[in-house]
Structure formats: C-alpha cells, structure tokens
Amino acid sequence: MTPPALPFPSTRTPLYIALGVIALQTLWYYPRLSAQIVCKWDLSRDPSRWCGKGVLVAGTFFAACAMALLTFATVPFLAWPVAGVLLFIAVVNQYIYAANLGDGRLHGSFFWVLAAVILGAVAFVLSVAK
C-alpha cells in the first residue's frame, strides 16, 4: 500500500513569498530597533533577557536560509510547509519587534496566536493522515 500524496502543488512560490516577507520585515524594523533588544519574556510578559539586535536578525536569516536550502535540495512540494514555518517565524518576529519598539512587554495576543498555529498544524496533519 502506497502512502497518499501530499496535497501540495509542486511550486516554490510560497517559499519565495515567505522569504520576501521576512526580508521586508527585517529591512523595515532593523533601523528602528535599539542596539540591545529584549529577546525573552517570562510568563507575565515582562522582559527577562536581552541581546544585540543583530542576534535576532542573524538567527532569523540562518533559519530561513537553512529551510530554503532544504527545500531546494529536495522536492518542490516541501515549499508549502516550509513557507508556513517561515511565516510563523515572521509572526513571532513581529511580536518581538513590536515589544521592543513599545514598552518592552510582549503583547498578550501572542499566546493566542501561538495556540492557533499549533491547533491549525495539528488539524492539518490529521486531515492529511486520513
């Protein structure tokens, strides 16, 4: 018995879109950030760790490049799930940028967005596994 084919068209366009979103987001926010930014929050959404702004940008760039290379080295239909992961990284970065440009506290809706993404991923996996 062969496993069912994944319901993704064979295109890398979603990956290009996700990489473009991350690049534009970085170009927009990087000059506005201070040299030291909050990179970790406790459960009460208060800052608990700081780092240089280049650390966040370099980490995002490394993750995006590694995932893009994975997609280009394998089959094109992986561009859809990889693009989903990259867009999730862009959403997390948006919360980090907003907190650092605001009062330093992480917005409470972050946890709702995180829960929605996890539940959506679980629902997707379950629908494909049928």
QUIPE-V109942 format. One record per backbone hydrogen bond with DSSP energy under -0.5 kcal/mol. CO is the residue of the C=O (numbers start at 1). NH is the residue of the N-H. E is the energy in kcal/mol with one decimal. If there is no record, write none. Layout:
# QUIPE-V109942
CO:NH:E
CO:NH:E
This chain:
# QUIPE-V109942
6:8:-1.4
9:11:-1.8
12:15:-0.6
12:16:-1.8
13:17:-2.3
14:18:-2.5
15:19:-2.6
16:20:-2.2
17:21:-2.3
18:22:-2.2
19:23:-2.3
20:24:-2.7
21:25:-2.5
22:26:-2.4
23:27:-2.6
24:28:-2.0
25:29:-2.4
26:30:-2.5
29:32:-1.1
29:33:-1.0
30:33:-0.9
35:53:-2.0
37:51:-2.6
40:48:-2.9
40:49:-1.4
42:45:-2.1
45:106:-1.6
46:42:-2.6
49:39:-2.7
49:40:-1.3
51:37:-3.3
52:55:-1.2
52:56:-0.9
53:57:-1.7
54:58:-3.0
55:59:-2.5
56:60:-2.4
57:61:-2.6
58:62:-2.7
59:63:-2.4
60:64:-2.7
61:65:-2.5
62:66:-2.6
63:67:-2.4
64:68:-2.3
65:69:-2.7
66:70:-1.9
67:71:-1.9
68:72:-2.7
69:73:-2.1
70:74:-0.8
71:74:-0.6
75:78:-1.5
76:79:-2.3
77:80:-1.0
77:81:-0.5
78:82:-2.3
79:83:-2.4
80:84:-1.9
81:85:-2.0
82:86:-2.5
83:87:-2.4
84:88:-1.8
85:89:-2.2
86:90:-2.1
87:91:-2.1
88:92:-2.5
89:93:-2.7
90:94:-2.0
91:95:-1.8
92:96:-2.1
93:97:-3.2
94:98:-2.6
95:99:-2.3
96:100:-2.2
97:101:-2.0
98:102:-1.1
99:104:-2.0
107:110:-1.7
108:111:-1.1
108:112:-0.6
109:113:-2.5
110:114:-2.6
111:115:-2.2
112:116:-2.4
113:117:-2.4
114:118:-2.2
115:119:-2.6
116:120:-2.4
117:121:-2.5
118:122:-2.4
119:123:-2.5
120:124:-2.3
121:125:-2.5
122:126:-2.5
123:127:-2.0
124:128:-2.2
125:129:-2.1
126:130:-0.6
